[in-house]
């Protein structure tokens, strides 16, 4: 799974670079955990929390992702299975289309996924929303705090 801004389409890539420059000026530490995803990666992430651990880890292995421990297979990561609705799927992720990225706070020991009320989520979101990104943390039905997607 890519974490490179170079794998994003030009408009979201440039907007993300401006957001990161703002975060740097404000001295807010962050880590990019995902940009472009393949169909296999998207399907593996979609299975997490929905399928048994053996199935999830088989999909992850096929996508070149590391195996998950049991403790991490109890929550869902995405609502998009990677296949378009027109073809019977739940939809393609903006990550597959090169217009989304996941960004988390960076702590003393690396990337963190803190509690939903942690102010760092909102600090990061302010920079991305100012550049035109939609923040998944504002979604009422499936809040996805690390997720930022650029309009098509």
C-alpha positions in Angstrom: 0.0 0.0 0.0 1.5 3.3 -1.0 2.2 6.2 1.3 3.7 8.4 -1.4 2.1 11.7 -2.4 3.5 11.1 -5.9 1.0 8.4 -6.4 -1.9 10.8 -6.0 -3.5 12.7 -9.0 -2.0 16.2 -9.5 -4.7 18.3 -7.9 -5.0 16.3 -4.6 -1.2 15.8 -4.5 -0.6 19.6 -4.7 -3.4 20.3 -2.2 -2.0 17.8 0.2 1.5 19.3 -0.1 0.0 22.7 0.9 -1.8 21.1 3.8 1.4 19.5 5.0 3.3 22.8 4.7 0.6 24.4 6.9 0.9 21.5 9.4 4.7 22.0 9.4 4.4 25.7 10.1 2.0 25.0 13.0 4.4 22.3 14.2 1.8 19.5 14.1 3.4 16.1 13.7 1.7 13.7 11.3 2.2 10.5 9.3 0.7 9.4 6.0 -0.5 5.8 6.3 -2.1 5.3 2.9 -2.4 7.0 -0.5 -3.0 4.9 -3.6 -4.5 1.4 -3.1 -4.8 -1.6 -5.5 -8.0 -3.5 -5.8 -6.5 -6.4 -3.9 -5.4 -4.1 -1.0 -8.9 -2.5 -0.9 -10.6 -5.9 -0.8 -8.3 -7.0 2.1 -9.1 -3.8 4.0 -12.8 -4.3 3.4 -12.7 -7.8 4.7 -11.2 -6.7 8.0 -13.9 -6.8 10.8 -16.3 -8.6 8.4 -14.6 -11.9 7.8 -12.7 -14.4 9.9 -9.1 -13.8 10.6 -7.9 -16.6 8.2 -9.8 -15.1 5.3 -8.6 -11.6 6.1 -5.0 -12.7 6.3 -5.3 -14.7 3.1 -6.5 -11.6 1.3 -3.8 -9.5 3.0 -1.1 -12.0 1.9 -2.5 -11.9 -1.7 -2.3 -8.1 -1.6 1.3 -8.1 -0.2 0.1 -6.8 3.2 1.3 -8.1 6.6 -1.0 -10.4 8.6 -3.2 -9.0 11.2 -3.4 -10.2 14.8 -6.8 -11.3 16.1 -7.2 -8.1 18.1 -7.2 -5.9 15.0 -9.9 -7.9 13.2 -12.7 -6.6 15.3 -13.4 -3.3 13.6 -14.1 -2.3 10.0 -11.7 -0.1 8.1 -13.7 0.9 5.0 -17.2 0.6 3.5 -15.8 0.3 -0.1 -15.0 -3.2 -1.3 -13.2 -1.9 -4.3 -15.7 -2.9 -7.0 -18.0 -0.4 -8.6 -21.7 -0.4 -7.6 -22.6 -0.9 -11.3 -20.8 -4.2 -11.1 -22.4 -5.3 -7.9 -19.9 -4.0 -5.4 -20.2 -1.5 -2.6 -18.0 1.0 -4.5 -14.5 2.0 -5.4 -12.5 3.9 -2.8 -11.2 7.3 -3.7 -7.8 5.7 -2.6 -8.1 3.5 -5.7 -8.7 6.6 -7.9 -5.6 8.5 -6.6 -7.6 11.2 -4.8 -7.5 10.2 -1.2 -5.0 9.8 1.6 -5.0 8.8 5.2 -3.1 10.9 7.7 -2.8 10.3 11.5 -1.1 12.1 14.3 2.6 11.2 14.8 3.5 10.5 18.4 6.7 9.8 20.2 6.7 6.2 19.1 5.3 6.6 15.6 1.8 6.9 14.0 -1.1 7.0 16.4 -4.8 6.4 16.2 -6.0 8.3 19.3 -9.5 8.6 20.7 -12.0 10.4 18.5 -12.0 13.5 20.7 -8.2 14.0 20.5 -7.6 17.6 19.3 -4.9 16.5 16.9 -7.5 15.0 14.6 -9.1 18.5 14.3 -5.8 20.2 13.9 -4.9 18.0 11.0 -8.4 18.3 9.5 -8.2 22.1 9.6 -5.2 22.1 7.2 -6.8 19.6 4.8 -10.2 21.2 4.8 -8.7 24.6 4.0 -7.2 23.0 0.9 -10.6 21.6 -0.3 -10.4 18.0 1.1 -13.5 16.3 2.6 -12.6 14.9 6.0 -14.0 11.5 6.8 -14.0 12.4 10.5 -17.2 14.5 9.8 -19.1 11.5 8.4 -22.0 10.7 10.7 -22.6 7.2 9.5 -19.0 5.9 9.4 -16.5 8.4 10.9 -13.1 7.8 9.3 -10.8 10.3 11.1 -7.6 9.5 9.1 -9.3 9.8 5.7 -9.2 12.9 3.4 -10.6 12.8 -0.1 -10.4 15.4 -2.8 -13.5 16.1 -4.9 -13.6 14.4 -8.3 
